[in-house]
Amino acid sequence: MVMQPTARPDNPRFSSGPCAKPPTFTLESLSDAALGRSHRAAIGKAKLKEAIETTREILGVPAAYRIGIVPASDTGAYEMAMWTMLGARPVEMLAWESFGAGWVTDAVKQLKLDGETRTAEYGEIVDLTAVDWNKDVCFTWNGTTSGVRVPSGDVIPADREGLTLCDATSAAFAQDLPWDKLDVTTFSWQKVMGGEAAHGMLILSPRAVERLESYTPPWPLPKIFRLTKGGKLIEGIFEGATINTPSMLCVEDYLQALGWAKSIGGLPELTARADRNAQAIWEFCDSRDWIANLAADPATRSNTSVCLKFTDPRITDGATFAKAIAKRLEAEGVAYDIGAYRDAPPGLRIWCGATVETADIEALLPWIDWAFETEITAQAQAA
Ligand SMILES: Cc1ncc(COP(=O)(O)O)c(C=O)c1O
C-alpha cells in the first residue's frame, strides 16, 4: 500500500483547455477592461491593436505577416483559413489525433476537396518527409489529444509551392514555430496563455495573403469567414477592426496574460516552463514500469499536452481503470480534468503549458502513484 501523500498542488488545474490562468491572475487585474465601450471606439481599438502587436512581439512573428483576432476560437480561425484558401490546388491532410482528424472531415466531407489524407495512430506521427509540400498541407503542430508534436519545421521546404495551414493552438507560446515555414497559423487564447476561449488568432504569411487576393473559392462564405473585399485583403481586421464584436473582458484578460509573459522573459521562459513541467512527468514515467508516454518517439513528445498510458499487465479494463484514477485524483482535489480525451486511448493527459507551476506538477506525481496502487488493489479485490 502506498500512503496517501500529504502535500497537494496549490493549483490542481491541469486541464488542456481552458488551461490554468497565469499565476498572477486575479479578477481585479481586469479592472482596466473597456467594459461597456465600443470595440470601434479609440479605447477598444487600441486594446485590440495592443493584443495583436504584443502577440507579434512575444511570438517573434515577422513584420510582413498579418495577425488578426477572429471569431470562434481556434476552430473559427482554422476553418476560416480552410474555407477561404483551399481548393486552389490539391491538398494533403495530415492527422495524428482527434483535432487533425476534424480538419480532414472538413476537407473531405464538407469541402469535398481533391486531396490525399495521411494519418497516424495516437502516439505516432505521419512521415513528414513523404508529404508533397507543393500541395496545400493542413496539419496540427501539437496534437492536443495524443501529446505528439511536429519535432521541427526543417522538413518543410522554403521553396514550397503549396501553402501550409498549421493549427498551433496547443503549441503557440510554448514551442518554437518556424514562421518562414508556416503560411497560416491559428491558435486560441485559452491554451498556453490561460486566456479565455471564443476568440481565435489567425496569422498569415504574405503568400497566404496572395492566395486570398488571387483566389475565390467556389462555395459561399458566411460573413464571419470573409477576409477580403473586392479582391483585396480587409486590412482593418489585422489592425484590430474585428469582423464582429469581441468581448472586451476577454481582450483585457489576454492583455494581462501577455503582460505576465513579457514580465517573466517572453517566449524563451514560457517554453522553458513547459519544458520543465513535461520533464518532471517524463522522469516520473521513466522510473516506473506501469506508466508511459503515449508519444512513441521521444523527439515528438509534447511539452504541453502530456498524454500518458497505463501499461501494467494486471489492468483488466484500460478505460475503466484510467477513468477511475482521474476520478480519484479529482475527488482528492489534486488534479482536475486529466482524463484522456474522449476519442483518445485510455490514460491521463496532464497540461504542462506555461501557466502551470512545476511545483504543482511535482506535488501531483506522488498522488498518481497513490491512485494507481489504490486502484490496482481495488481491482484485485473486486475480481
Ligand atoms: C489542436 C486543437 N485544435 C483545435 C481545438 C479547438 O479549439 P477551440 O475550442 O478553441 O476552437 C483544440 C482544443 O482543444 C485543439 O487542441
The ligand as a Tripos MOL2 file, in Angstrom:
@<TRIPOS>MOLECULE
LIG
   16    16     1     0     0
SMALL
NO_CHARGES

@<TRIPOS>ATOM
      1 C1         -5.2750   21.0130  -31.6670 C.3       1 LIG1
      2 C2         -6.5950   21.6640  -31.3920 C.ar      1 LIG1
      3 N1         -7.2800   22.1910  -32.3970 N.ar      1 LIG1
      4 C3         -8.4660   22.7930  -32.2040 C.ar      1 LIG1
      5 C4         -9.0190   22.8870  -30.9530 C.ar      1 LIG1
      6 C5        -10.3420   23.5620  -30.7880 C.3       1 LIG1
      7 O1        -10.1060   24.7660  -30.1490 O.3       1 LIG1
      8 P1        -11.2560   25.7850  -29.7770 P.3       1 LIG1
      9 O2        -12.2260   25.0370  -28.9220 O.co2     1 LIG1
     10 O3        -10.5220   26.8590  -29.0650 O.co2     1 LIG1
     11 O4        -11.8700   26.2290  -31.0510 O.co2     1 LIG1
     12 C6         -8.3370   22.3590  -29.8600 C.ar      1 LIG1
     13 C7         -8.9340   22.4240  -28.4960 C.2       1 LIG1
     14 O5         -8.5490   21.7420  -27.5860 O.2       1 LIG1
     15 C8         -7.1090   21.7300  -30.0830 C.ar      1 LIG1
     16 O6         -6.4320   21.2370  -29.0660 O.3       1 LIG1
@<TRIPOS>BOND
     1     1     2 1
     2     2     3 ar
     3     2    15 ar
     4     3     4 ar
     5     4     5 ar
     6     5     6 1
     7     5    12 ar
     8     6     7 1
     9     7     8 1
    10     8     9 2
    11     8    10 1
    12     8    11 1
    13    12    13 1
    14    12    15 ar
    15    13    14 2
    16    15    16 1
@<TRIPOS>SUBSTRUCTURE
     1 LIG1         1 GROUP 0 **** ****
